[in-house]
Amino acid sequence: MGAAVISPRSNSQQPALVANILFSAASLLGLWLIVSILRSGRLK
């Protein structure tokens, strides 16, 4: 969430780059969590 808030407000390139990297990492971890929950079969 913090990276998504920082990204549009930053004026220089470095904070935007860090925010984009953190946002990408959080997205990948969230996707990995969803896939592992679906594969475990314990969703029901």
MARROMI-265129 format. One line per 4 residues: their letters; for each residue x, y, z of N, C-alpha, C. Coordinates in Angstrom, 2 decimals, padded with zeros to 5 digits, always signed. Example, Ala and Ser with C-alpha at 12.3 -4.5 7.8 and 13.67 -1.06 7.14 Angstrom:
BEGIN
AS> +013.19:-005.69:+007.80:+012.30:-004.50:+007.80:+013.20:-003.30:+007.80  +012.85:-002.25:+007.08:+013.67:-001.06:+007.14:+012.90:+000.03:+007.87
END
This chain:
BEGIN
MGAA> +000.83:-001.19:+000.00:+000.00:+000.00:+000.00:+000.87:+001.25:+000.00  +001.92:+001.23:+000.79:+002.78:+002.40:+000.87:+003.44:+002.71:-000.47  +003.84:+001.68:-001.18:+004.47:+001.89:-002.49:+003.48:+002.47:-003.48  +002.24:+002.06:-003.39:+001.23:+002.59:-004.31:+000.94:+004.05:-004.01
VISP> +001.07:+004.46:-002.76:+000.83:+005.85:-002.39:+002.02:+006.73:-002.79  +003.22:+006.21:-002.64:+004.43:+006.97:-002.95:+004.58:+007.17:-004.46  +004.25:+006.16:-005.24:+004.53:+006.16:-006.67:+003.99:+007.38:-007.43  +002.72:+007.73:-007.32:+002.26:+008.87:-008.12:+002.72:+010.23:-007.59
RSNS> +003.13:+010.31:-006.35:+003.49:+011.60:-005.76:+004.96:+011.96:-005.92  +005.78:+011.01:-006.31:+007.22:+011.28:-006.37:+007.57:+012.10:-007.60  +008.47:+013.06:-007.41:+008.90:+013.93:-008.50:+010.18:+013.44:-009.16  +011.00:+012.72:-008.41:+012.25:+012.24:-008.98:+012.12:+010.76:-009.34
QQPA> +013.10:+010.24:-010.03:+013.05:+008.88:-010.53:+013.32:+007.84:-009.45  +014.21:+008.10:-008.52:+014.62:+007.07:-007.57:+013.48:+006.61:-006.66  +012.71:+007.49:-006.02:+011.60:+006.99:-005.21:+010.55:+006.26:-006.04  +010.33:+006.68:-007.26:+009.37:+006.00:-008.13:+009.86:+004.60:-008.47
LVAN> +011.14:+004.46:-008.71:+011.72:+003.15:-009.02:+011.59:+002.21:-007.83  +011.92:+002.69:-006.65:+011.82:+001.88:-005.44:+010.36:+001.49:-005.19  +009.46:+002.42:-005.38:+008.04:+002.15:-005.18:+007.55:+001.10:-006.17  +007.98:+001.19:-007.40:+007.57:+000.21:-008.41:+008.13:-001.17:-008.11
ILFS> +009.36:-001.24:-007.63:+009.95:-002.53:-007.27:+009.21:-003.14:-006.09  +008.91:-002.34:-005.08:+008.18:-002.85:-003.92:+006.77:-003.27:-004.30  +006.11:-002.52:-005.15:+004.77:-002.87:-005.60:+004.79:-004.17:-006.39  +005.80:-004.37:-007.23:+005.93:-005.61:-007.99:+006.18:-006.79:-007.07
AASL> +007.03:-006.61:-006.08:+007.32:-007.69:-005.14:+006.06:-008.07:-004.34  +005.31:-007.09:-003.91:+004.07:-007.36:-003.17:+003.06:-008.07:-004.05  +002.98:-007.69:-005.31:+002.05:-008.34:-006.24:+002.44:-009.79:-006.47  +003.72:-010.05:-006.64:+004.18:-011.43:-006.84:+003.93:-012.28:-005.60
LGLW> +004.18:-011.73:-004.42:+003.92:-012.48:-003.20:+002.44:-012.76:-003.01  +001.61:-011.81:-003.35:+000.16:-012.02:-003.26:-000.31:-013.09:-004.23  +000.21:-013.06:-005.45:-000.13:-014.08:-006.43:+000.33:-015.45:-005.98  +001.54:-015.53:-005.44:+002.06:-016.79:-004.92:+001.18:-017.32:-003.79
LIVS> +000.70:-016.46:-002.93:-000.17:-016.86:-001.84:-001.49:-017.42:-002.37  -002.08:-016.75:-003.34:-003.34:-017.23:-003.91:-003.15:-018.58:-004.59  -002.08:-018.73:-005.35:-001.82:-020.01:-006.03:-001.60:-021.12:-005.02  -000.85:-020.87:-003.96:-000.59:-021.92:-002.98:-001.85:-022.29:-002.20
ILRS> -002.74:-021.34:-001.95:-004.02:-021.65:-001.30:-004.87:-022.51:-002.22  -004.93:-022.17:-003.49:-005.73:-022.95:-004.44:-005.16:-024.36:-004.64  -003.86:-024.49:-004.63:-003.23:-025.80:-004.83:-003.34:-026.69:-003.62  -003.46:-026.10:-002.44:-003.53:-026.92:-001.21:-004.86:-027.64:-001.10
GRLK> -005.91:-027.10:-001.70:-007.22:-027.75:-001.65:-007.97:-027.49:-000.36  -007.49:-026.63:+000.49:-008.13:-026.36:+001.77:-009.02:-025.12:+001.71  -009.40:-024.75:+000.54:-010.21:-023.54:+000.37:-011.65:-023.76:+000.82  -012.14:-025.00:+000.72:-013.54:-025.30:+001.07:-013.77:-025.31:+002.55
END
